[in-house]
Amino acid sequence: MGLQGQRIVVIGGTSGIGLAVAQAAAREGAEAVIASRRQESVDAALRRLPRGAEGHVLDATDEPAVRAFFERTGGFDHLVYTAGESLLLESLAESDLARARRFLDTRLWGAYTAVKYGAPWIREGGSVVLTTGTAGRRPLPGTTVAASLCGAMESLTRALALELAPIRVNVVSPGLVRTELWRDLPEEEREGLFESAVASLPVGRVGTPEDVAEAYLYLMRGGYSTGSVVVVDGGGLLV
Ligand SMILES: NC(=O)c1ccc[n+]([C@@H]2O[C@H](COP(=O)([O-])OP(=O)(O)OC[C@H]3O[C@@H](n4cnc5c(N)ncnc54)[C@H](OP(=O)(O)O)[C@@H]3O)[C@@H](O)[C@H]2O)c1
């Protein structure tokens, strides 16, 4: 059930959680194929992966590019989707509907597109692991769009698990994780967010990409999980 010799495609695999998944899978002997929008992030990520890893520039919101990417990549075993941009945090009253709609493009429609064109290339025994977040189950004021997206990702996962069977489809739901995703918040606000998490979380610390990567690896290896949501949140849903 190990990942030795398996080929794993990680869209959004050049930073944070996706890069940690690619690194952990490579440590188990898998061949990692990572993709994201910017050449500089692809180059930087390849320097942090073993020789033999492949990197591609790909915008997951560009449907023809996604189709062409999978045609070029050919057969593989597991598809991991972690592409995402900084969270859209604004109240309903202040929301801009065009911006709110665009927010779903990468995380929801990008994932949908990747699975549509990637699934036909997944080999027997393979799987898809998508990404959601705990905002769907425990929203805060100002997270209407993010919470809606997270709920949609969980439902999409369950529907795909039936439609694509026997390909297994699962989703990881991270809590707060220290990654580049938070770079757009002013430093003081960002550090305040992390400090308040340290104070309130049962585990007493903020998550690392490596903590969360373990869940993706478990779901890829575990042949009996499909339609599952695995929460990795340091106990955040409890407090
Ligand atoms: N960090 C957290 O606290 C947290 C919590 C819950 C859920 N999540 C979710 O987990 C996922 C991974 O987040 P992260 O924290 O690892 O963020 P990250 O470090 O910012 O990584 C995001 C990755 O997505 C790529 N990307 C962005 N837009 C893309 C597009 N249109 N097409 C292809 N690649 C794209 C980025 O590279 P380029 O810039 O080169 O495209 C980057 O490699 C996201 O969906 C995020 O919302 C994160």
Ligand as a Chemical Component Dictionary entry (heavy atoms), coordinates in Angstrom:
data_LIG
# 
_chem_comp.id                   LIG 
_chem_comp.type                 NON-POLYMER 
_chem_comp.pdbx_formal_charge   0 
_chem_comp.three_letter_code    LIG 
# 
loop_
_chem_comp_atom.comp_id 
_chem_comp_atom.atom_id 
_chem_comp_atom.alt_atom_id 
_chem_comp_atom.type_symbol 
_chem_comp_atom.charge 
_chem_comp_atom.model_Cartn_x 
_chem_comp_atom.model_Cartn_y 
_chem_comp_atom.model_Cartn_z 
_chem_comp_atom.pdbx_ordinal 
LIG N1  N1  N 0  -2.901 27.624 5.028   1  
LIG C1  C1  C 0  -4.068 27.470 5.671   2  
LIG O1  O1  O 0  -4.238 27.928 6.818   3  
LIG C2  C2  C 0  -5.209 26.731 4.983   4  
LIG C3  C3  C 0  -6.334 26.403 5.743   5  
LIG C4  C4  C 0  -7.406 25.751 5.131   6  
LIG C5  C5  C 0  -7.355 25.456 3.786   7  
LIG N2  N2  N 1  -6.251 25.805 3.055   8  
LIG C6  C6  C 0  -6.254 25.502 1.625   9  
LIG O2  O2  O 0  -5.194 24.636 1.311   10 
LIG C7  C7  C 0  -4.768 24.859 -0.042  11 
LIG C8  C8  C 0  -3.251 25.054 -0.060  12 
LIG O3  O3  O 0  -2.969 26.229 0.657   13 
LIG P1  P1  P 0  -1.518 26.629 1.175   14 
LIG O4  O4  O 0  -1.718 27.169 2.539   15 
LIG O5  O5  O -1 -0.563 25.519 0.933   16 
LIG O6  O6  O 0  -1.235 27.887 0.207   17 
LIG P2  P2  P 0  0.084  28.375 -0.583  18 
LIG O7  O7  O 0  1.305  28.056 0.197   19 
LIG O8  O8  O 0  -0.204 29.795 -0.925  20 
LIG O9  O9  O 0  0.050  27.469 -1.912  21 
LIG C9  C9  C 0  -0.925 27.655 -2.898  22 
LIG C10 C10 C 0  -0.408 27.066 -4.191  23 
LIG O10 O10 O 0  -1.409 27.210 -5.196  24 
LIG C11 C11 C 0  -0.791 27.660 -6.414  25 
LIG N3  N3  N 0  -1.849 28.306 -7.193  26 
LIG C12 C12 C 0  -2.594 29.391 -6.887  27 
LIG N4  N4  N 0  -3.481 29.657 -7.861  28 
LIG C13 C13 C 0  -3.294 28.694 -8.809  29 
LIG C14 C14 C 0  -3.895 28.410 -10.068 30 
LIG N5  N5  N 0  -4.890 29.184 -10.554 31 
LIG N6  N6  N 0  -3.458 27.360 -10.776 32 
LIG C15 C15 C 0  -2.456 26.569 -10.328 33 
LIG N7  N7  N 0  -1.839 26.772 -9.129  34 
LIG C16 C16 C 0  -2.262 27.824 -8.395  35 
LIG C17 C17 C 0  0.345  28.570 -5.907  36 
LIG O11 O11 O 0  1.424  28.743 -6.832  37 
LIG P3  P3  P 0  1.467  29.927 -7.960  38 
LIG O12 O12 O 0  1.356  31.215 -7.232  39 
LIG O13 O13 O 0  2.757  29.687 -8.659  40 
LIG O14 O14 O 0  0.291  29.650 -8.830  41 
LIG C18 C18 C 0  0.845  27.726 -4.739  42 
LIG O15 O15 O 0  1.701  26.692 -5.185  43 
LIG C19 C19 C 0  -5.567 26.068 -0.540  44 
LIG O16 O16 O 0  -6.697 25.652 -1.248  45 
LIG C20 C20 C 0  -5.997 26.729 0.755   46 
LIG O17 O17 O 0  -7.122 27.557 0.602   47 
LIG C21 C21 C 0  -5.172 26.408 3.620   48 
# 
loop_
_chem_comp_bond.comp_id 
_chem_comp_bond.atom_id_1 
_chem_comp_bond.atom_id_2 
_chem_comp_bond.value_order 
_chem_comp_bond.pdbx_ordinal 
LIG N1  C1  SING 1  
LIG C1  O1  DOUB 2  
LIG C1  C2  SING 3  
LIG C2  C3  SING 4  
LIG C2  C21 DOUB 5  
LIG C3  C4  DOUB 6  
LIG C4  C5  SING 7  
LIG C5  N2  DOUB 8  
LIG N2  C6  SING 9  
LIG N2  C21 SING 10 
LIG C6  O2  SING 11 
LIG C6  C20 SING 12 
LIG O2  C7  SING 13 
LIG C7  C8  SING 14 
LIG C7  C19 SING 15 
LIG C8  O3  SING 16 
LIG O3  P1  SING 17 
LIG P1  O4  DOUB 18 
LIG P1  O5  SING 19 
LIG P1  O6  SING 20 
LIG O6  P2  SING 21 
LIG P2  O7  DOUB 22 
LIG P2  O8  SING 23 
LIG P2  O9  SING 24 
LIG O9  C9  SING 25 
LIG C9  C10 SING 26 
LIG C10 O10 SING 27 
LIG C10 C18 SING 28 
LIG O10 C11 SING 29 
LIG C11 N3  SING 30 
LIG C11 C17 SING 31 
LIG N3  C12 SING 32 
LIG N3  C16 SING 33 
LIG C12 N4  DOUB 34 
LIG N4  C13 SING 35 
LIG C13 C14 SING 36 
LIG C13 C16 DOUB 37 
LIG C14 N5  SING 38 
LIG C14 N6  DOUB 39 
LIG N6  C15 SING 40 
LIG C15 N7  DOUB 41 
LIG N7  C16 SING 42 
LIG C17 O11 SING 43 
LIG C17 C18 SING 44 
LIG O11 P3  SING 45 
LIG P3  O12 DOUB 46 
LIG P3  O13 SING 47 
LIG P3  O14 SING 48 
LIG C18 O15 SING 49 
LIG C19 O16 SING 50 
LIG C19 C20 SING 51 
LIG C20 O17 SING 52 
# 
